[in-house]
Amino acid sequence: MTSEQPAPSVTASPLASLALKAAGGVAIFSALLDYLILLIPPNVTNGQWQLATITQLVDRGIVPLVGMALLLTGLWVDSRVGRTAIAKGLFTDLRFWVSALASLLGLMYLLLSILHLSAVYLSSQTALEQVNAEASQAATQLEQQISAQLSQQRPQLEALLQNEELLNQALQSGQLPQDFQQYRDNPEGLNQFLQQQVEQNRQQIQTEIGTRRTEAERRVKIEAWKSALRTSITSLLLAAGYTLIGWTGLRRILRA
């Protein structure tokens, strides 16, 4: 004889459904509270505030999505064990409110993906303007330094031409070209020599400034693209997930 297997117990189902609904509800309400705190105080005219707020909203977007999945699963478990009667009115059906909230969040995250691209563009333009301003400031400081250097070097070189011993030491050490003595009685040639030295220094420093400017612009553009791709794509995925839950739920509830 074969012994009969005991029927599976469903006494754990009510506890499982309660745990799922509780976890889902807490996740949803805590996320909505977090959203509200992020938006207070609003500063919509500040591009950095927009960028930071949208990024944080998207980073937290998975929490209510998981909460809705848990809550709906708990309601489904209740229906399977016959603990929940079908709601007589639309507005008393918890599934309706979850689906409506999901649809609203789906629309919000769709709009956030667009707003984020705009905020990233404005932020990158501001950063590029700052880079250009810093480069212009560095170029202005360069001209001031060159003017000061020119006014200081001329009397020093003129004094050096009058001192044979110091001049020979400078020539032997390579600080000055070997034909520098020709400028002793040639003030115009000395001016040309100084202008040549100044121009060489200017070109060298301008090249360094241009290199730093190009590198800074490249970093700004790369960071902008990374931020745009990461946050906007994530926001679109969240919009798709919420919309799928919301519209599917509303369609089934309205058809019932």
MIDOSE-1310 file (N, C-alpha, C; in nm, 2 decimals, decimal comma, always signed):
residues 256
mtse	+0,08/-0,12/+0,00/+0,00/+0,00/+0,00/+0,09/+0,12/+0,00; +0,04/+0,22/-0,07/+0,11/+0,35/-0,08/+0,05/+0,45/+0,02; +0,14/+0,50/+0,10/+0,09/+0,60/+0,20/+0,05/+0,73/+0,13; -0,06/+0,79/+0,18/-0,10/+0,91/+0,12/-0,01/+1,03/+0,17
qpap	+0,02/+1,11/+0,08/+0,10/+1,23/+0,11/+0,01/+1,34/+0,17; +0,06/+1,41/+0,28/-0,02/+1,51/+0,34/-0,04/+1,63/+0,24; -0,16/+1,68/+0,24/-0,19/+1,80/+0,15/-0,10/+1,92/+0,19; -0,06/+1,99/+0,09/+0,03/+2,10/+0,12/-0,05/+2,21/+0,20
svta	+0,01/+2,26/+0,30/-0,05/+2,36/+0,38/-0,04/+2,50/+0,32; -0,15/+2,58/+0,33/-0,15/+2,71/+0,28/-0,15/+2,81/+0,40; -0,12/+2,77/+0,52/-0,12/+2,86/+0,63/-0,02/+2,96/+0,62; +0,09/+2,94/+0,54/+0,20/+3,04/+0,53/+0,16/+3,15/+0,43
spla	+0,06/+3,12/+0,34/+0,03/+3,22/+0,24/-0,02/+3,35/+0,30; -0,11/+3,36/+0,39/-0,15/+3,49/+0,45/-0,03/+3,57/+0,50; +0,06/+3,50/+0,57/+0,18/+3,56/+0,63/+0,27/+3,62/+0,51; +0,28/+3,53/+0,41/+0,36/+3,58/+0,29/+0,30/+3,70/+0,22
slal	+0,17/+3,70/+0,21/+0,11/+3,81/+0,14/+0,12/+3,93/+0,23; +0,10/+3,92/+0,36/+0,12/+4,03/+0,45/+0,26/+4,09/+0,44; +0,36/+4,00/+0,44/+0,50/+4,05/+0,43/+0,52/+4,12/+0,30; +0,47/+4,07/+0,19/+0,49/+4,13/+0,06/+0,42/+4,27/+0,05
kaag	+0,30/+4,27/+0,10/+0,22/+4,40/+0,09/+0,29/+4,51/+0,18; +0,33/+4,46/+0,30/+0,40/+4,56/+0,39/+0,53/+4,61/+0,33; +0,61/+4,52/+0,28/+0,74/+4,56/+0,22/+0,72/+4,65/+0,10; +0,62/+4,61/+0,02/+0,59/+4,70/-0,10/+0,54/+4,83/-0,06
gvai	+0,45/+4,84/+0,04/+0,39/+4,97/+0,08/+0,50/+5,06/+0,14; +0,58/+5,00/+0,23/+0,69/+5,08/+0,29/+0,78/+5,13/+0,18; +0,82/+5,05/+0,08/+0,91/+5,09/-0,02/+0,85/+5,21/-0,10; +0,73/+5,20/-0,14/+0,66/+5,30/-0,22/+0,65/+5,43/-0,14
fsal	+0,60/+5,43/-0,02/+0,58/+5,55/+0,06/+0,72/+5,61/+0,10; +0,81/+5,53/+0,13/+0,94/+5,59/+0,17/+1,01/+5,66/+0,04; +0,99/+5,60/-0,07/+1,05/+5,65/-0,20/+0,98/+5,78/-0,23; +0,84/+5,79/-0,22/+0,77/+5,91/-0,25/+0,81/+6,02/-0,15
ldyl	+0,83/+5,99/-0,02/+0,88/+6,08/+0,07/+1,01/+6,14/+0,04; +1,10/+6,04/-0,01/+1,23/+6,08/-0,05/+1,23/+6,18/-0,17; +1,14/+6,15/-0,26/+1,12/+6,24/-0,38/+1,08/+6,38/-0,33; +0,99/+6,38/-0,24/+0,94/+6,51/-0,19/+1,05/+6,59/-0,12
illi	+1,13/+6,52/-0,04/+1,24/+6,59/+0,02/+1,34/+6,64/-0,08; +1,37/+6,57/-0,18/+1,46/+6,61/-0,28/+1,42/+6,74/-0,35; +1,29/+6,75/-0,37/+1,23/+6,87/-0,45/+1,22/+6,99/-0,36; +1,24/+6,98/-0,23/+1,23/+7,10/-0,14/+1,36/+7,14/-0,09
ppnv	+1,40/+7,27/-0,10/+1,33/+7,37/-0,17/+1,36/+7,37/-0,32; +1,26/+7,40/-0,40/+1,29/+7,40/-0,55/+1,37/+7,51/-0,59; +1,46/+7,49/-0,69/+1,54/+7,59/-0,75/+1,56/+7,57/-0,90; +1,45/+7,57/-0,97/+1,44/+7,53/-1,11/+1,53/+7,61/-1,20
tngq	+1,56/+7,73/-1,16/+1,64/+7,82/-1,24/+1,79/+7,79/-1,23; +1,83/+7,71/-1,14/+1,97/+7,67/-1,12/+2,00/+7,54/-1,20; +2,08/+7,55/-1,30/+2,11/+7,43/-1,38/+2,18/+7,32/-1,30; +2,26/+7,35/-1,20/+2,33/+7,25/-1,12/+2,23/+7,18/-1,03
wqla	+2,13/+7,25/-0,98/+2,03/+7,19/-0,90/+1,94/+7,10/-0,98; +1,91/+7,14/-1,10/+1,83/+7,05/-1,19/+1,90/+6,92/-1,22; +2,03/+6,94/-1,25/+2,11/+6,82/-1,29/+2,12/+6,72/-1,17; +2,15/+6,78/-1,05/+2,17/+6,69/-0,93/+2,04/+6,63/-0,89
titq	+1,93/+6,70/-0,90/+1,80/+6,65/-0,85/+1,75/+6,54/-0,95; +1,76/+6,57/-1,08/+1,72/+6,46/-1,17/+1,80/+6,34/-1,16; +1,93/+6,35/-1,14/+2,02/+6,24/-1,12/+1,98/+6,15/-1,00; +1,95/+6,22/-0,89/+1,91/+6,15/-0,77/+1,77/+6,09/-0,78
lvdr	+1,68/+6,16/-0,85/+1,55/+6,10/-0,87/+1,56/+5,97/-0,95; +1,64/+5,97/-1,05/+1,66/+5,85/-1,14/+1,73/+5,74/-1,06; +1,83/+5,78/-0,98/+1,90/+5,68/-0,90/+1,81/+5,61/-0,80; +1,71/+5,68/-0,76/+1,62/+5,62/-0,66/+1,49/+5,56/-0,73
givp	+1,49/+5,56/-0,86/+1,37/+5,52/-0,93/+1,33/+5,38/-0,92; +1,43/+5,29/-0,89/+1,40/+5,15/-0,89/+1,32/+5,11/-0,76; +1,33/+5,19/-0,65/+1,28/+5,15/-0,53/+1,12/+5,14/-0,53; +1,05/+5,24/-0,58/+0,90/+5,23/-0,59/+0,86/+5,12/-0,69
lvgm	+0,94/+5,10/-0,79/+0,91/+4,99/-0,89/+0,91/+4,86/-0,82; +1,01/+4,83/-0,74/+1,02/+4,71/-0,67/+0,91/+4,70/-0,57; +0,88/+4,81/-0,50/+0,77/+4,82/-0,41/+0,64/+4,78/-0,47; +0,61/+4,83/-0,59/+0,49/+4,80/-0,66/+0,48/+4,65/-0,69
alll	+0,59/+4,60/-0,74/+0,60/+4,45/-0,77/+0,57/+4,37/-0,65; +0,62/+4,41/-0,53/+0,60/+4,33/-0,41/+0,45/+4,35/-0,37; +0,40/+4,47/-0,37/+0,26/+4,49/-0,33/+0,16/+4,42/-0,42; +0,18/+4,42/-0,55/+0,09/+4,35/-0,64/+0,10/+4,20/-0,62
tglw	+0,22/+4,15/-0,60/+0,24/+4,01/-0,57/+0,17/+3,97/-0,44; +0,17/+4,05/-0,34/+0,10/+4,03/-0,22/-0,05/+4,02/-0,24; -0,10/+4,11/-0,32/-0,25/+4,11/-0,36/-0,28/+3,99/-0,44; -0,19/+3,94/-0,52/-0,22/+3,82/-0,60/-0,22/+3,70/-0,51
vdsr	-0,13/+3,69/-0,41/-0,13/+3,58/-0,32/-0,26/+3,58/-0,24; -0,31/+3,70/-0,20/-0,44/+3,71/-0,13/-0,55/+3,65/-0,21; -0,55/+3,68/-0,34/-0,66/+3,64/-0,43/-0,65/+3,49/-0,45; -0,53/+3,43/-0,45/-0,51/+3,29/-0,47/-0,57/+3,21/-0,35
vgrt	-0,55/+3,26/-0,23/-0,60/+3,19/-0,11/-0,74/+3,23/-0,07; -0,80/+3,32/-0,15/-0,93/+3,36/-0,12/-0,95/+3,45/-0,01; -0,85/+3,53/+0,03/-0,86/+3,62/+0,15/-0,91/+3,76/+0,11; -0,91/+3,79/-0,02/-0,94/+3,92/-0,06/-1,06/+3,92/-0,15
aiak	-1,17/+3,98/-0,12/-1,28/+3,99/-0,21/-1,26/+4,09/-0,32; -1,32/+4,07/-0,43/-1,30/+4,17/-0,54/-1,37/+4,30/-0,50; -1,29/+4,41/-0,52/-1,34/+4,54/-0,48/-1,46/+4,57/-0,57; -1,57/+4,63/-0,50/-1,69/+4,66/-0,57/-1,67/+4,79/-0,65
glft	-1,59/+4,89/-0,60/-1,57/+5,02/-0,67/-1,43/+5,03/-0,72; -1,42/+5,11/-0,82/-1,29/+5,13/-0,88/-1,19/+5,20/-0,79; -1,24/+5,30/-0,71/-1,15/+5,38/-0,63/-1,13/+5,31/-0,49; -1,19/+5,19/-0,47/-1,16/+5,12/-0,35/-1,07/+5,00/-0,38
dlrf	-1,03/+4,99/-0,51/-0,94/+4,88/-0,55/-0,79/+4,93/-0,54; -0,72/+4,87/-0,45/-0,58/+4,91/-0,43/-0,50/+4,89/-0,56; -0,53/+4,79/-0,64/-0,46/+4,77/-0,77/-0,47/+4,89/-0,86; -0,59/+4,96/-0,86/-0,61/+5,08/-0,94/-0,52/+5,19/-0,90
wvsa	-0,50/+5,21/-0,77/-0,41/+5,32/-0,73/-0,27/+5,29/-0,76; -0,23/+5,16/-0,74/-0,09/+5,13/-0,78/-0,07/+5,15/-0,93; -0,16/+5,11/-1,01/-0,15/+5,12/-1,15/-0,15/+5,27/-1,19; -0,23/+5,35/-1,13/-0,24/+5,49/-1,16/-0,10/+5,56/-1,12
lasl	-0,05/+5,52/-1,00/+0,08/+5,58/-0,96/+0,19/+5,53/-1,06; +0,19/+5,41/-1,10/+0,29/+5,36/-1,19/+0,28/+5,44/-1,32; +0,16/+5,46/-1,37/+0,15/+5,54/-1,50/+0,20/+5,68/-1,48; +0,17/+5,74/-1,36/+0,22/+5,88/-1,34/+0,37/+5,88/-1,33
lglm	+0,43/+5,78/-1,26/+0,58/+5,78/-1,25/+0,64/+5,75/-1,39; +0,57/+5,67/-1,47/+0,62/+5,64/-1,61/+0,63/+5,77/-1,69; +0,53/+5,85/-1,68/+0,53/+5,98/-1,75/+0,64/+6,07/-1,69; +0,65/+6,07/-1,56/+0,75/+6,16/-1,49/+0,89/+6,12/-1,54
ylll	+0,92/+5,99/-1,54/+1,06/+5,95/-1,58/+1,08/+5,97/-1,73; +0,98/+5,97/-1,81/+0,99/+6,00/-1,96/+1,03/+6,15/-1,97; +0,96/+6,23/-1,90/+0,99/+6,38/-1,90/+1,13/+6,40/-1,84; +1,17/+6,33/-1,74/+1,30/+6,35/-1,68/+1,41/+6,32/-1,77
silh	+1,39/+6,22/-1,86/+1,50/+6,18/-1,95/+1,52/+6,30/-2,05; +1,42/+6,37/-2,09/+1,43/+6,48/-2,18/+1,49/+6,60/-2,10; +1,44/+6,63/-1,98/+1,49/+6,74/-1,90/+1,64/+6,72/-1,87; +1,68/+6,60/-1,85/+1,82/+6,57/-1,81/+1,91/+6,60/-1,93
lsav	+1,87/+6,57/-2,05/+1,95/+6,60/-2,16/+1,97/+6,76/-2,18; +1,86/+6,83/-2,15/+1,87/+6,97/-2,16/+1,96/+7,03/-2,05; +1,94/+6,97/-1,92/+2,03/+7,02/-1,81/+2,17/+6,99/-1,84; +2,20/+6,87/-1,89/+2,34/+6,84/-1,92/+2,40/+6,93/-2,02
ylss	+2,32/+6,96/-2,13/+2,37/+7,06/-2,23/+2,40/+7,19/-2,17; +2,31/+7,25/-2,09/+2,33/+7,38/-2,03/+2,45/+7,37/-1,93; +2,46/+7,27/-1,86/+2,57/+7,26/-1,76/+2,71/+7,25/-1,84; +2,71/+7,17/-1,95/+2,83/+7,16/-2,02/+2,87/+7,29/-2,09
qtal	+2,77/+7,37/-2,14/+2,80/+7,50/-2,20/+2,85/+7,60/-2,09; +2,80/+7,59/-1,97/+2,85/+7,67/-1,86/+2,99/+7,64/-1,83; +3,02/+7,51/-1,82/+3,16/+7,46/-1,80/+3,25/+7,50/-1,91; +3,21/+7,50/-2,03/+3,30/+7,54/-2,14/+3,32/+7,69/-2,14
eqvn	+3,22/+7,76/-2,10/+3,24/+7,91/-2,09/+3,34/+7,94/-1,98; +3,33/+7,86/-1,87/+3,43/+7,88/-1,76/+3,57/+7,85/-1,81; +3,58/+7,74/-1,88/+3,72/+7,70/-1,94/+3,77/+7,81/-2,03; +3,68/+7,87/-2,12/+3,73/+7,97/-2,20/+3,77/+8,10/-2,13
aeas	+3,69/+8,13/-2,02/+3,72/+8,25/-1,94/+3,85/+8,23/-1,87; +3,88/+8,11/-1,82/+4,01/+8,09/-1,75/+4,12/+8,10/-1,85; +4,10/+8,05/-1,97/+4,21/+8,05/-2,07/+4,23/+8,20/-2,11; +4,13/+8,28/-2,12/+4,14/+8,42/-2,16/+4,22/+8,50/-2,04
qaat	+4,18/+8,46/-1,92/+4,25/+8,52/-1,80/+4,39/+8,48/-1,80; +4,42/+8,36/-1,83/+4,56/+8,32/-1,84/+4,64/+8,39/-1,95; +4,58/+8,41/-2,06/+4,64/+8,48/-2,17/+4,67/+8,63/-2,13; +4,57/+8,69/-2,06/+4,59/+8,83/-2,01/+4,71/+8,84/-1,91
qleq	+4,71/+8,74/-1,82/+4,82/+8,74/-1,72/+4,95/+8,72/-1,79; +4,95/+8,64/-1,90/+5,08/+8,61/-1,98/+5,13/+8,74/-2,04; +5,04/+8,82/-2,10/+5,08/+8,95/-2,16/+5,14/+9,04/-2,05; +5,08/+9,04/-1,93/+5,13/+9,13/-1,82/+5,27/+9,08/-1,78
qisa	+5,28/+8,95/-1,77/+5,41/+8,90/-1,73/+5,52/+8,92/-1,83; +5,48/+8,92/-1,96/+5,58/+8,94/-2,07/+5,62/+9,09/-2,07; +5,53/+9,18/-2,04/+5,56/+9,32/-2,04/+5,65/+9,35/-1,92; +5,62/+9,29/-1,80/+5,71/+9,31/-1,69/+5,85/+9,25/-1,71
qlsq	+5,85/+9,13/-1,78/+5,98/+9,07/-1,81/+6,06/+9,15/-1,90; +6,00/+9,21/-2,00/+6,07/+9,29/-2,10/+6,13/+9,42/-2,03; +6,05/+9,48/-1,95/+6,10/+9,60/-1,88/+6,21/+9,57/-1,78; +6,22/+9,45/-1,73/+6,32/+9,41/-1,64/+6,45/+9,36/-1,71
qrpq	+6,43/+9,29/-1,82/+6,55/+9,23/-1,88/+6,63/+9,34/-1,96; +6,57/+9,44/-2,01/+6,65/+9,53/-2,09/+6,76/+9,60/-2,01; +6,73/+9,66/-1,90/+6,84/+9,72/-1,82/+6,94/+9,62/-1,77; +6,89/+9,50/-1,74/+6,99/+9,40/-1,70/+7,09/+9,36/-1,81
leal	+7,04/+9,34/-1,93/+7,12/+9,31/-2,04/+7,22/+9,42/-2,08; +7,16/+9,55/-2,07/+7,25/+9,66/-2,10/+7,36/+9,67/-2,00; +7,33/+9,65/-1,87/+7,44/+9,65/-1,77/+7,54/+9,53/-1,79; +7,49/+9,42/-1,84/+7,57/+9,30/-1,86/+7,67/+9,33/-1,98
lqne	+7,62/+9,41/-2,08/+7,71/+9,44/-2,19/+7,82/+9,54/-2,15; +7,80/+9,61/-2,04/+7,90/+9,70/-1,99/+8,00/+9,63/-1,90; +7,98/+9,51/-1,86/+8,06/+9,44/-1,77/+8,12/+9,32/-1,84; +8,25/+9,33/-1,88/+8,31/+9,23/-1,97/+8,32/+9,09/-1,89
elln	+8,35/+9,10/-1,77/+8,37/+8,97/-1,69/+8,24/+8,90/-1,68; +8,14/+8,97/-1,64/+8,01/+8,90/-1,62/+7,95/+8,85/-1,76; +7,98/+8,93/-1,86/+7,94/+8,89/-1,99/+8,00/+8,76/-2,04; +8,14/+8,75/-2,02/+8,21/+8,63/-2,05/+8,15/+8,51/-1,98
qalq	+8,12/+8,53/-1,85/+8,07/+8,42/-1,77/+7,93/+8,37/-1,83; +7,85/+8,47/-1,86/+7,72/+8,44/-1,92/+7,73/+8,36/-2,05; +7,83/+8,41/-2,13/+7,85/+8,34/-2,26/+7,90/+8,20/-2,25; +8,00/+8,18/-2,15/+8,06/+8,05/-2,13/+7,96/+7,95/-2,07
sgql	+7,87/+8,00/-1,99/+7,77/+7,92/-1,92/+7,65/+7,89/-2,02; +7,64/+7,95/-2,13/+7,54/+7,92/-2,23/+7,41/+8,00/-2,20; +7,41/+8,09/-2,11/+7,29/+8,17/-2,08/+7,26/+8,27/-2,19; +7,36/+8,31/-2,27/+7,34/+8,40/-2,38/+7,41/+8,34/-2,50
pqdf	+7,36/+8,38/-2,62/+7,43/+8,33/-2,74/+7,57/+8,39/-2,76; +7,65/+8,32/-2,83/+7,79/+8,36/-2,84/+7,81/+8,49/-2,91; +7,71/+8,53/-3,00/+7,72/+8,65/-3,07/+7,65/+8,77/-3,00; +7,63/+8,75/-2,87/+7,55/+8,86/-2,80/+7,63/+8,99/-2,79
qqyr	+7,77/+8,98/-2,80/+7,85/+9,10/-2,79/+7,82/+9,20/-2,90; +7,76/+9,16/-3,01/+7,73/+9,25/-3,12/+7,63/+9,35/-3,09; +7,56/+9,33/-2,98/+7,45/+9,42/-2,94/+7,51/+9,53/-2,85; +7,64/+9,53/-2,82/+7,69/+9,63/-2,73/+7,67/+9,77/-2,78
dnpe	+7,70/+9,79/-2,91/+7,68/+9,93/-2,97/+7,56/+9,93/-3,07; +7,47/+9,84/-3,05/+7,35/+9,82/-3,14/+7,22/+9,81/-3,06; +7,17/+9,93/-3,01/+7,05/+9,92/-2,93/+6,93/+9,86/-3,01; +6,92/+9,89/-3,14/+6,81/+9,84/-3,22/+6,82/+9,69/-3,23
glnq	+6,94/+9,63/-3,24/+6,96/+9,49/-3,24/+6,92/+9,43/-3,11; +6,95/+9,50/-3,00/+6,92/+9,45/-2,87/+6,77/+9,44/-2,85; +6,70/+9,54/-2,90/+6,55/+9,54/-2,90/+6,50/+9,42/-2,98; +6,55/+9,39/-3,09/+6,51/+9,28/-3,17/+6,53/+9,15/-3,10
flqq	+6,65/+9,14/-3,03/+6,68/+9,02/-2,96/+6,58/+9,00/-2,84; +6,55/+9,10/-2,77/+6,46/+9,09/-2,66/+6,32/+9,05/-2,71; +6,27/+9,11/-2,82/+6,14/+9,08/-2,88/+6,14/+8,94/-2,93; +6,25/+8,89/-2,98/+6,26/+8,75/-3,02/+6,24/+8,65/-2,90
qveq	+6,31/+8,69/-2,80/+6,31/+8,60/-2,67/+6,17/+8,61/-2,62; +6,11/+8,73/-2,61/+5,97/+8,74/-2,56/+5,87/+8,66/-2,64; +5,89/+8,67/-2,78/+5,80/+8,60/-2,86/+5,81/+8,45/-2,85; +5,93/+8,40/-2,83/+5,95/+8,25/-2,81/+5,88/+8,21/-2,68
nrqq	+5,89/+8,29/-2,57/+5,83/+8,26/-2,45/+5,68/+8,26/-2,46; +5,63/+8,36/-2,53/+5,48/+8,38/-2,55/+5,43/+8,26/-2,63; +5,49/+8,22/-2,73/+5,44/+8,10/-2,81/+5,44/+7,97/-2,73; +5,55/+7,96/-2,65/+5,56/+7,84/-2,56/+5,44/+7,83/-2,46
iqte	+5,42/+7,95/-2,39/+5,32/+7,95/-2,29/+5,18/+7,94/-2,35; +5,16/+8,01/-2,47/+5,03/+8,00/-2,54/+5,00/+7,86/-2,58; +5,10/+7,79/-2,62/+5,08/+7,65/-2,66/+5,04/+7,56/-2,54; +5,10/+7,59/-2,42/+5,06/+7,52/-2,30/+4,92/+7,56/-2,26
igtr	+4,88/+7,68/-2,27/+4,75/+7,73/-2,24/+4,65/+7,66/-2,33; +4,68/+7,66/-2,46/+4,59/+7,59/-2,56/+4,57/+7,44/-2,53; +4,68/+7,38/-2,49/+4,68/+7,23/-2,46/+4,59/+7,21/-2,34; +4,61/+7,29/-2,24/+4,52/+7,27/-2,11/+4,38/+7,30/-2,14
rtea	+4,35/+7,40/-2,23/+4,22/+7,44/-2,26/+4,15/+7,32/-2,34; +4,22/+7,27/-2,44/+4,17/+7,16/-2,52/+4,14/+7,04/-2,43; +4,23/+7,01/-2,34/+4,21/+6,89/-2,25/+4,09/+6,91/-2,15; +4,08/+7,04/-2,11/+3,96/+7,07/-2,02/+3,83/+7,06/-2,09
errv	+3,83/+7,11/-2,22/+3,71/+7,09/-2,30/+3,67/+6,95/-2,33; +3,78/+6,87/-2,35/+3,75/+6,73/-2,38/+3,69/+6,66/-2,26; +3,75/+6,69/-2,14/+3,70/+6,63/-2,01/+3,55/+6,67/-1,99; +3,52/+6,80/-2,01/+3,38/+6,84/-1,99/+3,29/+6,77/-2,09
kiea	+3,32/+6,75/-2,21/+3,24/+6,69/-2,31/+3,22/+6,54/-2,28; +3,33/+6,47/-2,24/+3,32/+6,33/-2,20/+3,23/+6,31/-2,08; +3,25/+6,40/-1,98/+3,16/+6,38/-1,86/+3,01/+6,41/-1,89; +2,99/+6,51/-1,98/+2,85/+6,54/-2,02/+2,79/+6,42/-2,09
wksa	+2,86/+6,36/-2,18/+2,81/+6,25/-2,26/+2,78/+6,13/-2,16; +2,88/+6,10/-2,07/+2,86/+5,99/-1,98/+2,74/+6,01/-1,89; +2,72/+6,14/-1,84/+2,60/+6,16/-1,76/+2,48/+6,15/-1,84; +2,48/+6,21/-1,96/+2,36/+6,20/-2,04/+2,32/+6,06/-2,08
lrts	+2,41/+5,98/-2,11/+2,38/+5,84/-2,15/+2,33/+5,76/-2,03; +2,41/+5,77/-1,92/+2,37/+5,69/-1,80/+2,24/+5,72/-1,75; +2,21/+5,85/-1,72/+2,09/+5,89/-1,65/+1,97/+5,89/-1,74; +1,99/+5,93/-1,87/+1,87/+5,94/-1,96/+1,83/+5,80/-2,00
itsl	+1,92/+5,71/-2,02/+1,88/+5,57/-2,06/+1,82/+5,50/-1,94; +1,87/+5,52/-1,82/+1,81/+5,46/-1,70/+1,67/+5,52/-1,68; +1,65/+5,65/-1,70/+1,52/+5,71/-1,69/+1,42/+5,65/-1,79; +1,47/+5,63/-1,91/+1,38/+5,57/-2,01/+1,34/+5,43/-1,98
llaa	+1,44/+5,35/-1,92/+1,41/+5,22/-1,88/+1,30/+5,22/-1,76; +1,32/+5,31/-1,67/+1,22/+5,32/-1,56/+1,09/+5,36/-1,62; +1,09/+5,46/-1,71/+0,96/+5,50/-1,77/+0,89/+5,38/-1,84; +0,97/+5,30/-1,91/+0,91/+5,18/-1,97/+0,85/+5,08/-1,87
gytl	+0,93/+5,06/-1,76/+0,88/+4,96/-1,66/+0,75/+5,01/-1,59; +0,75/+5,14/-1,55/+0,63/+5,19/-1,48/+0,51/+5,19/-1,58; +0,54/+5,23/-1,70/+0,43/+5,24/-1,80/+0,37/+5,10/-1,82; +0,46/+5,00/-1,83/+0,41/+4,86/-1,85/+0,32/+4,82/-1,74
igwt	+0,36/+4,84/-1,62/+0,28/+4,81/-1,50/+0,15/+4,89/-1,50; +0,16/+5,02/-1,52/+0,05/+5,11/-1,50/-0,06/+5,08/-1,61; -0,02/+5,08/-1,73/-0,12/+5,06/-1,84/-0,18/+4,92/-1,84; -0,09/+4,82/-1,81/-0,14/+4,68/-1,81/-0,24/+4,67/-1,70
glrr	-0,21/+4,72/-1,58/-0,30/+4,71/-1,47/-0,43/+4,79/-1,49; -0,42/+4,91/-1,54/-0,55/+4,99/-1,56/-0,63/+4,92/-1,67; -0,57/+4,87/-1,77/-0,65/+4,80/-1,88/-0,73/+4,68/-1,82; -0,66/+4,60/-1,74/-0,73/+4,48/-1,69/-0,83/+4,52/-1,59
ilra	-0,81/+4,62/-1,51/-0,90/+4,66/-1,40/-1,03/+4,72/-1,47; -1,01/+4,80/-1,57/-1,12/+4,86/-1,64/-1,21/+4,77/-1,72; -1,14/+4,66/-1,77/-1,21/+4,56/-1,84/-1,29/+4,46/-1,75; -1,25/+4,45/-1,62/-1,31/+4,36/-1,53/-1,45/+4,40/-1,50
